[in-house]
Amino acid sequence: SAFFIRSATDFMADVGEVAVKDENFNLAEKILNEAIKNSKNDFDMHYSCEKMIKLYDVMIENNLDYLERYMEICQKDIEVFAEIRKSSHHEYVTIAKRSYKAAIISEDEYNLLMKKAKSDIILPLANSFKVMIELCIVGKNFEKAVELINRGLCYDIPDIDRKKLEYLLEKTENTRNEKKKKKVDERIKRLEDKLGKD
């Protein structure tokens, strides 16, 4: 946004993103790991995690060895996102005040931001949620997928995100229940076969 003061780790993460675009993936990973390691707040951490998620999204297309790291960084970002949701209002106000004091925004802009800050701040769902849910569904880990979807639905998120999650929840729960039913049917069949032989 117009009033956000960039941090050093933000710039580092951006350099990492440039390395991704240049397909220098090893360098990108090193830079982004440093950005994550040196993040001073949840917003910086989230920003760096999102860049790393984009990197691994490209890397696993040719090398599934990165899948575990991909899932780990998504899980890390999901936890960071939870902290951001708790502190977003405070951070928003703090950044606005700091920007006004540094003469980056005018008094009118500052007053407008403070007015907006009084209303509820709705943040979109972090991309890490969507990636992890998809990975869980593809990996047939339906229990974890349902857990993540329900967790995402607990947040105050835009309607478009909520509708997508609700659709995914219904679809995933149906698949999970079909899988459970199939397992039960297979056990019953094995038991019947065993009893028949005896």
C-alpha atoms as one frame of an Amber mdcrd trajectory, in Angstrom:
protein
   0.000   0.000   0.000   1.007   3.651  -0.363   1.954   4.135   3.302   3.871
   0.918   3.920   7.525   1.411   4.893   9.599  -1.349   3.314  11.951  -3.347
   5.510  15.353  -4.786   4.575  13.937  -8.316   4.554  11.183  -7.171   2.169
  13.830  -6.040  -0.295  15.742  -9.289   0.241  12.595 -11.271  -0.543  12.100
  -9.212  -3.705  15.678  -9.994  -4.798  14.876 -13.667  -4.208  11.826 -13.332
  -6.430  13.981 -11.828  -9.212  16.299 -14.850  -8.926  13.252 -17.135  -9.310
  12.223 -15.295 -12.492  15.808 -15.675 -13.764  15.520 -19.420 -12.974  18.475
 -19.228 -10.583  16.627 -21.401  -8.091  19.492 -22.318  -5.752  20.393 -18.647
  -5.292  16.726 -17.761  -4.813  16.356 -20.396  -2.090  19.449 -19.113  -0.241
  18.277 -15.485  -0.390  14.735 -16.313   0.702  15.990 -18.486   3.567  17.999
 -15.487   4.759  14.956 -13.234   4.428  12.892 -15.664   6.538  15.702 -16.029
   9.086  16.049 -12.243   9.442  12.361 -11.333   9.464  11.651  -8.965  12.371
   7.854  -9.244  12.367   5.011 -11.461  11.162   4.314  -9.322   8.102   7.917
  -9.636   6.870   7.848 -13.367   7.594   4.588 -13.826   5.686   5.918 -11.825
   2.719   9.111 -13.925   2.586   7.195 -17.193   3.005   4.911 -16.290   0.111
   7.944 -15.739  -2.154   9.425 -19.086  -1.034   6.103 -20.835  -1.737   6.205
 -19.448  -5.293   9.776 -20.755  -5.652   8.896 -24.295  -4.519   5.769 -24.212
  -6.672   8.101 -23.969  -9.676  10.773 -26.348  -8.333   8.504 -29.327  -7.582
   7.375 -29.408 -11.187  10.749 -30.982 -12.042  11.885 -32.300  -8.664   9.517
 -33.807  -6.096  12.389 -33.881  -3.572  11.340 -30.321  -2.688   7.800 -31.382
  -1.764   8.579 -31.738   1.945  10.168 -28.261   2.092   7.220 -26.903   0.110
   4.762 -28.271   2.667   6.895 -27.101   5.613   7.006 -23.495   4.379   3.246
 -23.545   3.733   2.619 -24.802   7.274   4.948 -22.134   8.678   3.087 -19.420
   6.771  -0.286 -20.731   7.960   0.889 -20.281  11.567   2.287 -16.801  10.789
  -1.009 -15.896   9.102  -2.847 -16.791  12.319  -0.660 -14.296  14.222  -1.200
 -11.627  11.553  -4.957 -12.000  11.924  -4.633 -11.358  15.659  -2.467  -8.277
  15.260  -3.503  -6.879  11.859  -5.430  -3.932  13.272  -2.585  -2.921  15.610
   0.014  -3.295  12.829  -2.147  -1.317  10.384  -2.464   1.593  12.816   1.242
   1.465  13.774   2.402   1.552  10.145   0.031   4.435   9.356   1.294   6.472
  12.339   4.925   5.769  11.480   4.324   6.772   7.855   2.650  10.035   8.899
   5.491  10.916  11.292   8.015  10.209   8.532   6.058  12.577   6.211   5.413
   9.755   3.732   1.668  10.445   3.818  -0.256  13.679   4.315  -2.479  14.480
   7.291  -5.595  13.937   5.142  -4.327  10.521   4.044  -3.494   9.647   7.647
  -6.983  10.659   8.859  -8.577   8.588   6.106  -6.507   5.549   7.108  -7.466
   5.974  10.754 -11.123   6.140   9.737 -10.745   2.912   7.760  -8.940   1.292
  10.689 -12.040   1.728  12.870 -13.963  -0.680  10.664 -13.184  -4.394  10.469
 -10.194  -5.220   8.292 -10.941  -8.194   6.059  -7.815  -9.937   4.770  -7.824
 -12.514   1.967  -6.900 -16.073   2.870  -3.155 -16.715   2.612  -2.067 -18.618
  -0.491  -0.361 -21.160   1.789  -3.795 -22.421   2.880  -4.865 -23.027  -0.712
  -1.591 -24.766  -1.611  -1.619 -27.022   1.476  -5.277 -27.969   0.987  -4.553
 -28.879  -2.633  -1.454 -30.910  -1.659  -3.426 -32.762   1.009  -6.235 -33.590
  -1.417  -3.801 -34.766  -4.119  -1.965 -36.830  -1.472  -5.329 -38.265  -0.325
  -4.824 -36.841   3.172  -8.477 -35.844   3.399  -8.519 -35.514   7.203  -5.799
 -32.847   7.100  -7.483 -31.108   4.151 -10.791 -30.888   6.036  -8.971 -29.587
   9.136  -7.272 -26.825   7.105 -10.475 -25.868   5.295 -12.379 -25.575   8.585
  -9.539 -23.511  10.023  -9.673 -21.164   7.035 -13.442 -20.796   7.394 -12.980
 -19.570  10.972 -11.399 -16.357   9.642 -13.236 -13.267   8.451 -12.358 -13.646
   4.765 -13.802 -12.274   1.495 -16.946 -14.006   0.212 -15.141 -15.388  -2.840
 -12.607 -17.196  -0.606 -15.380 -18.434   1.699 -17.427 -19.863  -1.198 -14.390
 -21.671  -2.617 -13.595 -23.187   0.782 -17.199 -24.238   1.385 -17.266 -25.944
  -2.023 -13.950 -27.686  -1.309 -15.161 -28.755   2.134 -18.261 -30.453   0.730
 -16.268 -32.125  -2.040 -13.471 -33.275   0.286 -15.808 -34.535   3.003 -17.758
 -36.558   0.411 -14.522 -38.082  -0.915 -13.305 -38.790   2.625 -16.594 -40.469
   3.552 -16.558 -42.560   0.365 -13.007 -43.650   1.174 -14.013 -44.600   4.735
 -17.031 -46.538   3.443 -14.833 -48.378   0.943 -12.431 -49.394   3.728 -15.297
 -50.644   5.902 -16.747 -52.587   2.954 -13.335 -54.155   2.270 -12.984 -55.207
   5.934 -16.481 -56.733   5.940 -15.672 -58.606   2.710 -12.418 -59.967   4.170
 -14.247 -61.056   7.328 -16.982 -62.734   5.282 -14.364 -64.515   3.145 -12.536
 -65.682   6.273 -15.754 -66.915   7.911 -16.737 -68.654   4.686 -13.431 -70.540
   4.576 -13.763 -71.599   8.217
